[in-house]
Amino acid sequence: MQCHYCDDPADISVERGGVKVGLCGSHFRRRMDELKNDGWLDDLKDDLQTDRLDR
Ligand SMILES: [Zn+2]
């Protein structure tokens, strides 16, 4: 899987509402900072599956 935001291979896949999005390490951290502000992170703990992908 490829990162949703750049051409790097995804380190992490995030699934939400049936949509799977791949994120590289740096984009994942960047999104996390934004999501904390949105309150999305609270949802995330409950219903988000975060899978670590092997390269
Ligand atoms: Zn990326």
mmCIF file of the protein (N, C-alpha, C, O) and its ligand, coordinates in Angstrom:
data_MODEL
# 
_entry.id   MODEL 
# 
loop_
_entity.id 
_entity.type 
_entity.pdbx_number_of_molecules 
1 polymer     1 
2 non-polymer 1 
# 
_entity_poly.entity_id                      1 
_entity_poly.type                           'polypeptide(L)' 
_entity_poly.nstd_linkage                   no 
_entity_poly.nstd_monomer                   no 
_entity_poly.pdbx_seq_one_letter_code       MQCHYCDDPADISVERGGVKVGLCGSHFRRRMDELKNDGWLDDLKDDLQTDRLDR 
_entity_poly.pdbx_seq_one_letter_code_can   MQCHYCDDPADISVERGGVKVGLCGSHFRRRMDELKNDGWLDDLKDDLQTDRLDR 
_entity_poly.pdbx_strand_id                 A 
# 
loop_
_entity_poly_seq.entity_id 
_entity_poly_seq.num 
_entity_poly_seq.mon_id 
_entity_poly_seq.hetero 
1 1  MET n 
1 2  GLN n 
1 3  CYS n 
1 4  HIS n 
1 5  TYR n 
1 6  CYS n 
1 7  ASP n 
1 8  ASP n 
1 9  PRO n 
1 10 ALA n 
1 11 ASP n 
1 12 ILE n 
1 13 SER n 
1 14 VAL n 
1 15 GLU n 
1 16 ARG n 
1 17 GLY n 
1 18 GLY n 
1 19 VAL n 
1 20 LYS n 
1 21 VAL n 
1 22 GLY n 
1 23 LEU n 
1 24 CYS n 
1 25 GLY n 
1 26 SER n 
1 27 HIS n 
1 28 PHE n 
1 29 ARG n 
1 30 ARG n 
1 31 ARG n 
1 32 MET n 
1 33 ASP n 
1 34 GLU n 
1 35 LEU n 
1 36 LYS n 
1 37 ASN n 
1 38 ASP n 
1 39 GLY n 
1 40 TRP n 
1 41 LEU n 
1 42 ASP n 
1 43 ASP n 
1 44 LEU n 
1 45 LYS n 
1 46 ASP n 
1 47 ASP n 
1 48 LEU n 
1 49 GLN n 
1 50 THR n 
1 51 ASP n 
1 52 ARG n 
1 53 LEU n 
1 54 ASP n 
1 55 ARG n 
# 
loop_
_struct_asym.id 
_struct_asym.entity_id 
A 1 
B 2 
# 
loop_
_chem_comp.id 
_chem_comp.type 
_chem_comp.mon_nstd_flag 
ALA 'L-peptide linking' y 
ARG 'L-peptide linking' y 
ASN 'L-peptide linking' y 
ASP 'L-peptide linking' y 
CYS 'L-peptide linking' y 
GLN 'L-peptide linking' y 
GLU 'L-peptide linking' y 
GLY 'peptide linking'   y 
HIS 'L-peptide linking' y 
ILE 'L-peptide linking' y 
LEU 'L-peptide linking' y 
LYS 'L-peptide linking' y 
MET 'L-peptide linking' y 
PHE 'L-peptide linking' y 
PRO 'L-peptide linking' y 
SER 'L-peptide linking' y 
THR 'L-peptide linking' y 
TRP 'L-peptide linking' y 
TYR 'L-peptide linking' y 
VAL 'L-peptide linking' y 
ZN  non-polymer         . 
# 
_pdbx_entity_nonpoly.entity_id   2 
_pdbx_entity_nonpoly.name        ? 
_pdbx_entity_nonpoly.comp_id     ZN 
# 
_pdbx_nonpoly_scheme.asym_id         B 
_pdbx_nonpoly_scheme.entity_id       2 
_pdbx_nonpoly_scheme.mon_id          ZN 
_pdbx_nonpoly_scheme.ndb_seq_num     1 
_pdbx_nonpoly_scheme.pdb_seq_num     101 
_pdbx_nonpoly_scheme.auth_seq_num    101 
_pdbx_nonpoly_scheme.pdb_mon_id      ZN 
_pdbx_nonpoly_scheme.auth_mon_id     ZN 
_pdbx_nonpoly_scheme.pdb_strand_id   A 
_pdbx_nonpoly_scheme.pdb_ins_code    . 
# 
loop_
_atom_site.group_PDB 
_atom_site.id 
_atom_site.type_symbol 
_atom_site.label_atom_id 
_atom_site.label_alt_id 
_atom_site.label_comp_id 
_atom_site.label_asym_id 
_atom_site.label_entity_id 
_atom_site.label_seq_id 
_atom_site.pdbx_PDB_ins_code 
_atom_site.Cartn_x 
_atom_site.Cartn_y 
_atom_site.Cartn_z 
_atom_site.occupancy 
_atom_site.B_iso_or_equiv 
_atom_site.pdbx_formal_charge 
_atom_site.auth_seq_id 
_atom_site.auth_comp_id 
_atom_site.auth_asym_id 
_atom_site.auth_atom_id 
_atom_site.pdbx_PDB_model_num 
ATOM   1   N  N  . MET A 1 1  ? 0.841   -1.198 0.000  1.00 0.00 ? 1   MET A N  1 
ATOM   2   C  CA . MET A 1 1  ? 0.000   0.000  0.000  1.00 0.00 ? 1   MET A CA 1 
ATOM   3   C  C  . MET A 1 1  ? 0.878   1.250  0.000  1.00 0.00 ? 1   MET A C  1 
ATOM   4   O  O  . MET A 1 1  ? 1.967   1.273  0.574  1.00 0.00 ? 1   MET A O  1 
ATOM   5   N  N  . GLN A 1 2  ? 0.379   2.263  -0.647 1.00 0.00 ? 2   GLN A N  1 
ATOM   6   C  CA . GLN A 1 2  ? 1.134   3.510  -0.766 1.00 0.00 ? 2   GLN A CA 1 
ATOM   7   C  C  . GLN A 1 2  ? 0.504   4.571  0.123  1.00 0.00 ? 2   GLN A C  1 
ATOM   8   O  O  . GLN A 1 2  ? -0.701  4.561  0.373  1.00 0.00 ? 2   GLN A O  1 
ATOM   9   N  N  . CYS A 1 3  ? 1.345   5.486  0.595  1.00 0.00 ? 3   CYS A N  1 
ATOM   10  C  CA . CYS A 1 3  ? 0.839   6.595  1.413  1.00 0.00 ? 3   CYS A CA 1 
ATOM   11  C  C  . CYS A 1 3  ? -0.181  7.407  0.608  1.00 0.00 ? 3   CYS A C  1 
ATOM   12  O  O  . CYS A 1 3  ? -0.019  7.621  -0.593 1.00 0.00 ? 3   CYS A O  1 
ATOM   13  N  N  . HIS A 1 4  ? -1.210  7.842  1.284  1.00 0.00 ? 4   HIS A N  1 
ATOM   14  C  CA . HIS A 1 4  ? -2.272  8.618  0.650  1.00 0.00 ? 4   HIS A CA 1 
ATOM   15  C  C  . HIS A 1 4  ? -1.768  9.999  0.224  1.00 0.00 ? 4   HIS A C  1 
ATOM   16  O  O  . HIS A 1 4  ? -2.316  10.613 -0.691 1.00 0.00 ? 4   HIS A O  1 
ATOM   17  N  N  . TYR A 1 5  ? -0.721  10.478 0.896  1.00 0.00 ? 5   TYR A N  1 
ATOM   18  C  CA . TYR A 1 5  ? -0.279  11.858 0.698  1.00 0.00 ? 5   TYR A CA 1 
ATOM   19  C  C  . TYR A 1 5  ? 1.007   11.988 -0.102 1.00 0.00 ? 5   TYR A C  1 
ATOM   20  O  O  . TYR A 1 5  ? 1.307   13.069 -0.608 1.00 0.00 ? 5   TYR A O  1 
ATOM   21  N  N  . CYS A 1 6  ? 1.758   10.929 -0.225 1.00 0.00 ? 6   CYS A N  1 
ATOM   22  C  CA . CYS A 1 6  ? 3.006   10.998 -0.975 1.00 0.00 ? 6   CYS A CA 1 
ATOM   23  C  C  . CYS A 1 6  ? 3.261   9.636  -1.613 1.00 0.00 ? 6   CYS A C  1 
ATOM   24  O  O  . CYS A 1 6  ? 2.424   8.738  -1.526 1.00 0.00 ? 6   CYS A O  1 
ATOM   25  N  N  . ASP A 1 7  ? 4.400   9.490  -2.244 1.00 0.00 ? 7   ASP A N  1 
ATOM   26  C  CA . ASP A 1 7  ? 4.696   8.256  -2.967 1.00 0.00 ? 7   ASP A CA 1 
ATOM   27  C  C  . ASP A 1 7  ? 5.411   7.205  -2.129 1.00 0.00 ? 7   ASP A C  1 
ATOM   28  O  O  . ASP A 1 7  ? 5.775   6.140  -2.628 1.00 0.00 ? 7   ASP A O  1 
ATOM   29  N  N  . ASP A 1 8  ? 5.609   7.515  -0.846 1.00 0.00 ? 8   ASP A N  1 
ATOM   30  C  CA . ASP A 1 8  ? 6.289   6.536  0.004  1.00 0.00 ? 8   ASP A CA 1 
ATOM   31  C  C  . ASP A 1 8  ? 5.388   5.342  0.281  1.00 0.00 ? 8   ASP A C  1 
ATOM   32  O  O  . ASP A 1 8  ? 4.164   5.464  0.258  1.00 0.00 ? 8   ASP A O  1 
ATOM   33  N  N  . PRO A 1 9  ? 5.987   4.199  0.542  1.00 0.00 ? 9   PRO A N  1 
ATOM   34  C  CA . PRO A 1 9  ? 5.173   3.055  0.969  1.00 0.00 ? 9   PRO A CA 1 
ATOM   35  C  C  . PRO A 1 9  ? 4.549   3.335  2.329  1.00 0.00 ? 9   PRO A C  1 
ATOM   36  O  O  . PRO A 1 9  ? 5.180   3.940  3.196  1.00 0.00 ? 9   PRO A O  1 
ATOM   37  N  N  . ALA A 1 10 ? 3.315   2.897  2.511  1.00 0.00 ? 10  ALA A N  1 
ATOM   38  C  CA . ALA A 1 10 ? 2.603   3.173  3.765  1.00 0.00 ? 10  ALA A CA 1 
ATOM   39  C  C  . ALA A 1 10 ? 3.147   2.305  4.891  1.00 0.00 ? 10  ALA A C  1 
ATOM   40  O  O  . ALA A 1 10 ? 3.364   1.106  4.717  1.00 0.00 ? 10  ALA A O  1 
ATOM   41  N  N  . ASP A 1 11 ? 3.364   2.924  6.048  1.00 0.00 ? 11  ASP A N  1 
ATOM   42  C  CA . ASP A 1 11 ? 3.742   2.180  7.254  1.00 0.00 ? 11  ASP A CA 1 
ATOM   43  C  C  . ASP A 1 11 ? 2.509   1.709  7.996  1.00 0.00 ? 11  ASP A C  1 
ATOM   44  O  O  . ASP A 1 11 ? 2.519   0.681  8.673  1.00 0.00 ? 11  ASP A O  1 
ATOM   45  N  N  . ILE A 1 12 ? 1.448   2.484  7.855  1.00 0.00 ? 12  ILE A N  1 
ATOM   46  C  CA . ILE A 1 12 ? 0.253   2.248  8.643  1.00 0.00 ? 12  ILE A CA 1 
ATOM   47  C  C  . ILE A 1 12 ? -0.967  2.357  7.748  1.00 0.00 ? 12  ILE A C  1 
ATOM   48  O  O  . ILE A 1 12 ? -1.036  3.244  6.896  1.00 0.00 ? 12  ILE A O  1 
ATOM   49  N  N  . SER A 1 13 ? -1.923  1.469  7.931  1.00 0.00 ? 13  SER A N  1 
ATOM   50  C  CA . SER A 1 13 ? -3.185  1.629  7.237  1.00 0.00 ? 13  SER A CA 1 
ATOM   51  C  C  . SER A 1 13 ? -4.257  1.940  8.261  1.00 0.00 ? 13  SER A C  1 
ATOM   52  O  O  . SER A 1 13 ? -4.341  1.315  9.319  1.00 0.00 ? 13  SER A O  1 
ATOM   53  N  N  . VAL A 1 14 ? -5.068  2.917  7.919  1.00 0.00 ? 14  VAL A N  1 
ATOM   54  C  CA . VAL A 1 14 ? -6.111  3.368  8.819  1.00 0.00 ? 14  VAL A CA 1 
ATOM   55  C  C  . VAL A 1 14 ? -7.446  3.105  8.142  1.00 0.00 ? 14  VAL A C  1 
ATOM   56  O  O  . VAL A 1 14 ? -7.663  3.518  7.003  1.00 0.00 ? 14  VAL A O  1 
ATOM   57  N  N  . GLU A 1 15 ? -8.331  2.425  8.837  1.00 0.00 ? 15  GLU A N  1 
ATOM   58  C  CA . GLU A 1 15 ? -9.626  2.138  8.255  1.00 0.00 ? 15  GLU A CA 1 
ATOM   59  C  C  . GLU A 1 15 ? -10.691 2.862  9.049  1.00 0.00 ? 15  GLU A C  1 
ATOM   60  O  O  . GLU A 1 15 ? -10.767 2.765  10.273 1.00 0.00 ? 15  GLU A O  1 
ATOM   61  N  N  . ARG A 1 16 ? -11.509 3.591  8.310  1.00 0.00 ? 16  ARG A N  1 
ATOM   62  C  CA . ARG A 1 16 ? -12.588 4.308  8.988  1.00 0.00 ? 16  ARG A CA 1 
ATOM   63  C  C  . ARG A 1 16 ? -13.783 4.364  8.072  1.00 0.00 ? 16  ARG A C  1 
ATOM   64  O  O  . ARG A 1 16 ? -13.673 4.803  6.927  1.00 0.00 ? 16  ARG A O  1 
ATOM   65  N  N  . GLY A 1 17 ? -14.922 3.926  8.562  1.00 0.00 ? 17  GLY A N  1 
ATOM   66  C  CA . GLY A 1 17 ? -16.139 3.925  7.758  1.00 0.00 ? 17  GLY A CA 1 
ATOM   67  C  C  . GLY A 1 17 ? -15.990 3.110  6.486  1.00 0.00 ? 17  GLY A C  1 
ATOM   68  O  O  . GLY A 1 17 ? -16.573 3.435  5.452  1.00 0.00 ? 17  GLY A O  1 
ATOM   69  N  N  . GLY A 1 18 ? -15.204 2.052  6.574  1.00 0.00 ? 18  GLY A N  1 
ATOM   70  C  CA . GLY A 1 18 ? -15.038 1.165  5.433  1.00 0.00 ? 18  GLY A CA 1 
ATOM   71  C  C  . GLY A 1 18 ? -14.035 1.650  4.412  1.00 0.00 ? 18  GLY A C  1 
ATOM   72  O  O  . GLY A 1 18 ? -13.797 0.973  3.412  1.00 0.00 ? 18  GLY A O  1 
ATOM   73  N  N  . VAL A 1 19 ? -13.440 2.810  4.643  1.00 0.00 ? 19  VAL A N  1 
ATOM   74  C  CA . VAL A 1 19 ? -12.441 3.329  3.717  1.00 0.00 ? 19  VAL A CA 1 
ATOM   75  C  C  . VAL A 1 19 ? -11.060 3.119  4.302  1.00 0.00 ? 19  VAL A C  1 
ATOM   76  O  O  . VAL A 1 19 ? -10.794 3.517  5.436  1.00 0.00 ? 19  VAL A O  1 
ATOM   77  N  N  . LYS A 1 20 ? -10.194 2.506  3.549  1.00 0.00 ? 20  LYS A N  1 
ATOM   78  C  CA . LYS A 1 20 ? -8.854  2.228  4.037  1.00 0.00 ? 20  LYS A CA 1 
ATOM   79  C  C  . LYS A 1 20 ? -7.870  3.212  3.421  1.00 0.00 ? 20  LYS A C  1 
ATOM   80  O  O  . LYS A 1 20 ? -7.832  3.393  2.204  1.00 0.00 ? 20  LYS A O  1 
ATOM   81  N  N  . VAL A 1 21 ? -7.088  3.834  4.267  1.00 0.00 ? 21  VAL A N  1 
ATOM   82  C  CA . VAL A 1 21 ? -6.127  4.826  3.811  1.00 0.00 ? 21  VAL A CA 1 
ATOM   83  C  C  . VAL A 1 21 ? -4.756  4.456  4.340  1.00 0.00 ? 21  VAL A C  1 
ATOM   84  O  O  . VAL A 1 21 ? -4.597  4.173  5.527  1.00 0.00 ? 21  VAL A O  1 
ATOM   85  N  N  . GLY A 1 22 ? -3.770  4.458  3.462  1.00 0.00 ? 22  GLY A N  1 
ATOM   86  C  CA . GLY A 1 22 ? -2.404  4.178  3.876  1.00 0.00 ? 22  GLY A CA 1 
ATOM   87  C  C  . GLY A 1 22 ? -1.662  5.463  4.186  1.00 0.00 ? 22  GLY A C  1 
ATOM   88  O  O  . GLY A 1 22 ? -1.830  6.472  3.501  1.00 0.00 ? 22  GLY A O  1 
ATOM   89  N  N  . LEU A 1 23 ? -0.838  5.419  5.224  1.00 0.00 ? 23  LEU A N  1 
ATOM   90  C  CA . LEU A 1 23 ? -0.053  6.591  5.604  1.00 0.00 ? 23  LEU A CA 1 
ATOM   91  C  C  . LEU A 1 23 ? 1.376   6.174  5.906  1.00 0.00 ? 23  LEU A C  1 
ATOM   92  O  O  . LEU A 1 23 ? 1.612   5.156  6.556  1.00 0.00 ? 23  LEU A O  1 
ATOM   93  N  N  . CYS A 1 24 ? 2.331   6.970  5.428  1.00 0.00 ? 24  CYS A N  1 
ATOM   94  C  CA . CYS A 1 24 ? 3.717   6.747  5.829  1.00 0.00 ? 24  CYS A CA 1 
ATOM   95  C  C  . CYS A 1 24 ? 3.896   7.284  7.250  1.00 0.00 ? 24  CYS A C  1 
ATOM   96  O  O  . CYS A 1 24 ? 3.014   7.968  7.768  1.00 0.00 ? 24  CYS A O  1 
ATOM   97  N  N  . GLY A 1 25 ? 5.011   6.986  7.869  1.00 0.00 ? 25  GLY A N  1 
ATOM   98  C  CA . GLY A 1 25 ? 5.244   7.377  9.260  1.00 0.00 ? 25  GLY A CA 1 
ATOM   99  C  C  . GLY A 1 25 ? 5.113   8.865  9.485  1.00 0.00 ? 25  GLY A C  1 
ATOM   100 O  O  . GLY A 1 25 ? 4.455   9.290  10.434 1.00 0.00 ? 25  GLY A O  1 
ATOM   101 N  N  . SER A 1 26 ? 5.727   9.667  8.631  1.00 0.00 ? 26  SER A N  1 
ATOM   102 C  CA . SER A 1 26 ? 5.726   11.112 8.868  1.00 0.00 ? 26  SER A CA 1 
ATOM   103 C  C  . SER A 1 26 ? 4.351   11.716 8.608  1.00 0.00 ? 26  SER A C  1 
ATOM   104 O  O  . SER A 1 26 ? 3.931   12.624 9.325  1.00 0.00 ? 26  SER A O  1 
ATOM   105 N  N  . HIS A 1 27 ? 3.649   11.227 7.597  1.00 0.00 ? 27  HIS A N  1 
ATOM   106 C  CA . HIS A 1 27 ? 2.312   11.740 7.351  1.00 0.00 ? 27  HIS A CA 1 
ATOM   107 C  C  . HIS A 1 27 ? 1.329   11.280 8.421  1.00 0.00 ? 27  HIS A C  1 
ATOM   108 O  O  . HIS A 1 27 ? 0.395   12.009 8.760  1.00 0.00 ? 27  HIS A O  1 
ATOM   109 N  N  . PHE A 1 28 ? 1.528   10.094 8.948  1.00 0.00 ? 28  PHE A N  1 
ATOM   110 C  CA . PHE A 1 28 ? 0.672   9.625  10.035 1.00 0.00 ? 28  PHE A CA 1 
ATOM   111 C  C  . PHE A 1 28 ? 0.801   10.553 11.240 1.00 0.00 ? 28  PHE A C  1 
ATOM   112 O  O  . PHE A 1 28 ? -0.199  10.961 11.830 1.00 0.00 ? 28  PHE A O  1 
ATOM   113 N  N  . ARG A 1 29 ? 2.043   10.880 11.597 1.00 0.00 ? 29  ARG A N  1 
ATOM   114 C  CA . ARG A 1 29 ? 2.252   11.774 12.738 1.00 0.00 ? 29  ARG A CA 1 
ATOM   115 C  C  . ARG A 1 29 ? 1.658   13.152 12.471 1.00 0.00 ? 29  ARG A C  1 
ATOM   116 O  O  . ARG A 1 29 ? 1.066   13.771 13.355 1.00 0.00 ? 29  ARG A O  1 
ATOM   117 N  N  . ARG A 1 30 ? 1.827   13.618 11.243 1.00 0.00 ? 30  ARG A N  1 
ATOM   118 C  CA . ARG A 1 30 ? 1.294   14.936 10.902 1.00 0.00 ? 30  ARG A CA 1 
ATOM   119 C  C  . ARG A 1 30 ? -0.234  14.936 10.997 1.00 0.00 ? 30  ARG A C  1 
ATOM   120 O  O  . ARG A 1 30 ? -0.831  15.870 11.532 1.00 0.00 ? 30  ARG A O  1 
ATOM   121 N  N  . ARG A 1 31 ? -0.843  13.903 10.484 1.00 0.00 ? 31  ARG A N  1 
ATOM   122 C  CA . ARG A 1 31 ? -2.309  13.796 10.560 1.00 0.00 ? 31  ARG A CA 1 
ATOM   123 C  C  . ARG A 1 31 ? -2.765  13.697 12.011 1.00 0.00 ? 31  ARG A C  1 
ATOM   124 O  O  . ARG A 1 31 ? -3.774  14.291 12.391 1.00 0.00 ? 31  ARG A O  1 
ATOM   125 N  N  . MET A 1 32 ? -2.025  12.950 12.817 1.00 0.00 ? 32  MET A N  1 
ATOM   126 C  CA . MET A 1 32 ? -2.392  12.782 14.223 1.00 0.00 ? 32  MET A CA 1 
ATOM   127 C  C  . MET A 1 32 ? -2.467  14.127 14.921 1.00 0.00 ? 32  MET A C  1 
ATOM   128 O  O  . MET A 1 32 ? -3.382  14.375 15.706 1.00 0.00 ? 32  MET A O  1 
ATOM   129 N  N  . ASP A 1 33 ? -1.495  15.005 14.633 1.00 0.00 ? 33  ASP A N  1 
ATOM   130 C  CA . ASP A 1 33 ? -1.522  16.326 15.242 1.00 0.00 ? 33  ASP A CA 1 
ATOM   131 C  C  . ASP A 1 33 ? -2.778  17.086 14.849 1.00 0.00 ? 33  ASP A C  1 
ATOM   132 O  O  . ASP A 1 33 ? -3.405  17.738 15.684 1.00 0.00 ? 33  ASP A O  1 
ATOM   133 N  N  . GLU A 1 34 ? -3.141  17.002 13.583 1.00 0.00 ? 34  GLU A N  1 
ATOM   134 C  CA . GLU A 1 34 ? -4.359  17.676 13.119 1.00 0.00 ? 34  GLU A CA 1 
ATOM   135 C  C  . GLU A 1 34 ? -5.606  17.047 13.736 1.00 0.00 ? 34  GLU A C  1 
ATOM   136 O  O  . GLU A 1 34 ? -6.534  17.740 14.152 1.00 0.00 ? 34  GLU A O  1 
ATOM   137 N  N  . LEU A 1 35 ? -5.600  15.728 13.782 1.00 0.00 ? 35  LEU A N  1 
ATOM   138 C  CA . LEU A 1 35 ? -6.785  15.016 14.240 1.00 0.00 ? 35  LEU A CA 1 
ATOM   139 C  C  . LEU A 1 35 ? -7.039  15.239 15.723 1.00 0.00 ? 35  LEU A C  1 
ATOM   140 O  O  . LEU A 1 35 ? -8.186  15.240 16.172 1.00 0.00 ? 35  LEU A O  1 
ATOM   141 N  N  . LYS A 1 36 ? -5.976  15.426 16.473 1.00 0.00 ? 36  LYS A N  1 
ATOM   142 C  CA . LYS A 1 36 ? -6.139  15.725 17.889 1.00 0.00 ? 36  LYS A CA 1 
ATOM   143 C  C  . LYS A 1 36 ? -6.964  16.998 18.063 1.00 0.00 ? 36  LYS A C  1 
ATOM   144 O  O  . LYS A 1 36 ? -7.819  17.091 18.944 1.00 0.00 ? 36  LYS A O  1 
ATOM   145 N  N  . ASN A 1 37 ? -6.686  17.973 17.203 1.00 0.00 ? 37  ASN A N  1 
ATOM   146 C  CA . ASN A 1 37 ? -7.414  19.233 17.280 1.00 0.00 ? 37  ASN A CA 1 
ATOM   147 C  C  . ASN A 1 37 ? -8.865  19.078 16.847 1.00 0.00 ? 37  ASN A C  1 
ATOM   148 O  O  . ASN A 1 37 ? -9.745  19.781 17.343 1.00 0.00 ? 37  ASN A O  1 
ATOM   149 N  N  . ASP A 1 38 ? -9.108  18.173 15.940 1.00 0.00 ? 38  ASP A N  1 
ATOM   150 C  CA . ASP A 1 38 ? -10.470 17.947 15.453 1.00 0.00 ? 38  ASP A CA 1 
ATOM   151 C  C  . ASP A 1 38 ? -11.323 17.138 16.420 1.00 0.00 ? 38  ASP A C  1 
ATOM   152 O  O  . ASP A 1 38 ? -12.548 17.114 16.301 1.00 0.00 ? 38  ASP A O  1 
ATOM   153 N  N  . GLY A 1 39 ? -10.688 16.483 17.365 1.00 0.00 ? 39  GLY A N  1 
ATOM   154 C  CA . GLY A 1 39 ? -11.407 15.570 18.227 1.00 0.00 ? 39  GLY A CA 1 
ATOM   155 C  C  . GLY A 1 39 ? -11.625 14.211 17.584 1.00 0.00 ? 39  GLY A C  1 
ATOM   156 O  O  . GLY A 1 39 ? -12.301 13.338 18.128 1.00 0.00 ? 39  GLY A O  1 
ATOM   157 N  N  . TRP A 1 40 ? -11.031 14.062 16.410 1.00 0.00 ? 40  TRP A N  1 
ATOM   158 C  CA . TRP A 1 40 ? -11.190 12.801 15.674 1.00 0.00 ? 40  TRP A CA 1 
ATOM   159 C  C  . TRP A 1 40 ? -10.517 11.666 16.414 1.00 0.00 ? 40  TRP A C  1 
ATOM   160 O  O  . TRP A 1 40 ? -10.904 10.503 16.301 1.00 0.00 ? 40  TRP A O  1 
ATOM   161 N  N  . LEU A 1 41 ? -9.501  12.032 17.171 1.00 0.00 ? 41  LEU A N  1 
ATOM   162 C  CA . LEU A 1 41 ? -8.712  11.027 17.871 1.00 0.00 ? 41  LEU A CA 1 
ATOM   163 C  C  . LEU A 1 41 ? -9.534  10.292 18.926 1.00 0.00 ? 41  LEU A C  1 
ATOM   164 O  O  . LEU A 1 41 ? -9.240  9.146  19.265 1.00 0.00 ? 41  LEU A O  1 
ATOM   165 N  N  . ASP A 1 42 ? -10.555 10.951 19.437 1.00 0.00 ? 42  ASP A N  1 
ATOM   166 C  CA . ASP A 1 42 ? -11.410 10.292 20.412 1.00 0.00 ? 42  ASP A CA 1 
ATOM   167 C  C  . ASP A 1 42 ? -12.196 9.154  19.775 1.00 0.00 ? 42  ASP A C  1 
ATOM   168 O  O  . ASP A 1 42 ? -12.340 8.080  20.360 1.00 0.00 ? 42  ASP A O  1 
ATOM   169 N  N  . ASP A 1 43 ? -12.697 9.400  18.581 1.00 0.00 ? 43  ASP A N  1 
ATOM   170 C  CA . ASP A 1 43 ? -13.353 8.346  17.801 1.00 0.00 ? 43  ASP A CA 1 
ATOM   171 C  C  . ASP A 1 43 ? -12.395 7.214  17.547 1.00 0.00 ? 43  ASP A C  1 
ATOM   172 O  O  . ASP A 1 43 ? -12.704 6.032  17.697 1.00 0.00 ? 43  ASP A O  1 
ATOM   173 N  N  . LEU A 1 44 ? -11.242 7.629  17.163 1.00 0.00 ? 44  LEU A N  1 
ATOM   174 C  CA . LEU A 1 44 ? -10.217 6.713  16.699 1.00 0.00 ? 44  LEU A CA 1 
ATOM   175 C  C  . LEU A 1 44 ? -9.949  5.607  17.709 1.00 0.00 ? 44  LEU A C  1 
ATOM   176 O  O  . LEU A 1 44 ? -9.781  4.445  17.341 1.00 0.00 ? 44  LEU A O  1 
ATOM   177 N  N  . LYS A 1 45 ? -9.910  5.972  18.967 1.00 0.00 ? 45  LYS A N  1 
ATOM   178 C  CA . LYS A 1 45 ? -9.639  4.984  19.999 1.00 0.00 ? 45  LYS A CA 1 
ATOM   179 C  C  . LYS A 1 45 ? -10.713 3.908  20.003 1.00 0.00 ? 45  LYS A C  1 
ATOM   180 O  O  . LYS A 1 45 ? -10.422 2.733  20.230 1.00 0.00 ? 45  LYS A O  1 
ATOM   181 N  N  . ASP A 1 46 ? -11.947 4.305  19.753 1.00 0.00 ? 46  ASP A N  1 
ATOM   182 C  CA . ASP A 1 46 ? -13.052 3.361  19.841 1.00 0.00 ? 46  ASP A CA 1 
ATOM   183 C  C  . ASP A 1 46 ? -13.204 2.480  18.617 1.00 0.00 ? 46  ASP A C  1 
ATOM   184 O  O  . ASP A 1 46 ? -13.261 1.256  18.731 1.00 0.00 ? 46  ASP A O  1 
ATOM   185 N  N  . ASP A 1 47 ? -13.271 3.103  17.433 1.00 0.00 ? 47  ASP A N  1 
ATOM   186 C  CA . ASP A 1 47 ? -13.700 2.289  16.299 1.00 0.00 ? 47  ASP A CA 1 
ATOM   187 C  C  . ASP A 1 47 ? -12.716 2.237  15.154 1.00 0.00 ? 47  ASP A C  1 
ATOM   188 O  O  . ASP A 1 47 ? -13.046 1.728  14.083 1.00 0.00 ? 47  ASP A O  1 
ATOM   189 N  N  . LEU A 1 48 ? -11.546 2.736  15.348 1.00 0.00 ? 48  LEU A N  1 
ATOM   190 C  CA . LEU A 1 48 ? -10.590 2.710  14.265 1.00 0.00 ? 48  LEU A CA 1 
ATOM   191 C  C  . LEU A 1 48 ? -9.626  1.542  14.450 1.00 0.00 ? 48  LEU A C  1 
ATOM   192 O  O  . LEU A 1 48 ? -9.120  1.284  15.542 1.00 0.00 ? 48  LEU A O  1 
ATOM   193 N  N  . GLN A 1 49 ? -9.400  0.865  13.365 1.00 0.00 ? 49  GLN A N  1 
ATOM   194 C  CA . GLN A 1 49 ? -8.423  -0.218 13.411 1.00 0.00 ? 49  GLN A CA 1 
ATOM   195 C  C  . GLN A 1 49 ? -7.139  0.289  12.771 1.00 0.00 ? 49  GLN A C  1 
ATOM   196 O  O  . GLN A 1 49 ? -7.126  0.686  11.606 1.00 0.00 ? 49  GLN A O  1 
ATOM   197 N  N  . THR A 1 50 ? -6.092  0.271  13.522 1.00 0.00 ? 50  THR A N  1 
ATOM   198 C  CA . THR A 1 50 ? -4.810  0.685  12.985 1.00 0.00 ? 50  THR A CA 1 
ATOM   199 C  C  . THR A 1 50 ? -3.902  -0.533 12.898 1.00 0.00 ? 50  THR A C  1 
ATOM   200 O  O  . THR A 1 50 ? -3.570  -1.161 13.903 1.00 0.00 ? 50  THR A O  1 
ATOM   201 N  N  . ASP A 1 51 ? -3.524  -0.838 11.705 1.00 0.00 ? 51  ASP A N  1 
ATOM   202 C  CA . ASP A 1 51 ? -2.685  -2.001 11.490 1.00 0.00 ? 51  ASP A CA 1 
ATOM   203 C  C  . ASP A 1 51 ? -1.283  -1.557 11.111 1.00 0.00 ? 51  ASP A C  1 
ATOM   204 O  O  . ASP A 1 51 ? -1.104  -0.699 10.247 1.00 0.00 ? 51  ASP A O  1 
ATOM   205 N  N  . ARG A 1 52 ? -0.325  -2.127 11.742 1.00 0.00 ? 52  ARG A N  1 
ATOM   206 C  CA . ARG A 1 52 ? 1.044   -1.889 11.310 1.00 0.00 ? 52  ARG A CA 1 
ATOM   207 C  C  . ARG A 1 52 ? 1.330   -2.813 10.135 1.00 0.00 ? 52  ARG A C  1 
ATOM   208 O  O  . ARG A 1 52 ? 1.044   -4.009 10.186 1.00 0.00 ? 52  ARG A O  1 
ATOM   209 N  N  . LEU A 1 53 ? 1.892   -2.250 9.089  1.00 0.00 ? 53  LEU A N  1 
ATOM   210 C  CA . LEU A 1 53 ? 2.186   -3.042 7.905  1.00 0.00 ? 53  LEU A CA 1 
ATOM   211 C  C  . LEU A 1 53 ? 3.674   -3.381 7.863  1.00 0.00 ? 53  LEU A C  1 
ATOM   212 O  O  . LEU A 1 53 ? 4.534   -2.551 8.159  1.00 0.00 ? 53  LEU A O  1 
ATOM   213 N  N  . ASP A 1 54 ? 3.940   -4.604 7.494  1.00 0.00 ? 54  ASP A N  1 
ATOM   214 C  CA . ASP A 1 54 ? 5.344   -4.986 7.290  1.00 0.00 ? 54  ASP A CA 1 
ATOM   215 C  C  . ASP A 1 54 ? 5.787   -4.548 5.919  1.00 0.00 ? 54  ASP A C  1 
ATOM   216 O  O  . ASP A 1 54 ? 5.071   -4.722 4.933  1.00 0.00 ? 54  ASP A O  1 
ATOM   217 N  N  . ARG A 1 55 ? 6.960   -3.985 5.864  1.00 0.00 ? 55  ARG A N  1 
ATOM   218 C  CA . ARG A 1 55 ? 7.468   -3.566 4.543  1.00 0.00 ? 55  ARG A CA 1 
ATOM   219 C  C  . ARG A 1 55 ? 7.964   -4.764 3.783  1.00 0.00 ? 55  ARG A C  1 
ATOM   220 O  O  . ARG A 1 55 ? 8.431   -4.628 2.652  1.00 0.00 ? 55  ARG A O  1 
HETATM 221 ZN ZN . ZN  B 2 .  ? 3.392   10.184 3.152  1.00 0.00 2 101 ZN  A ZN 1 
# 
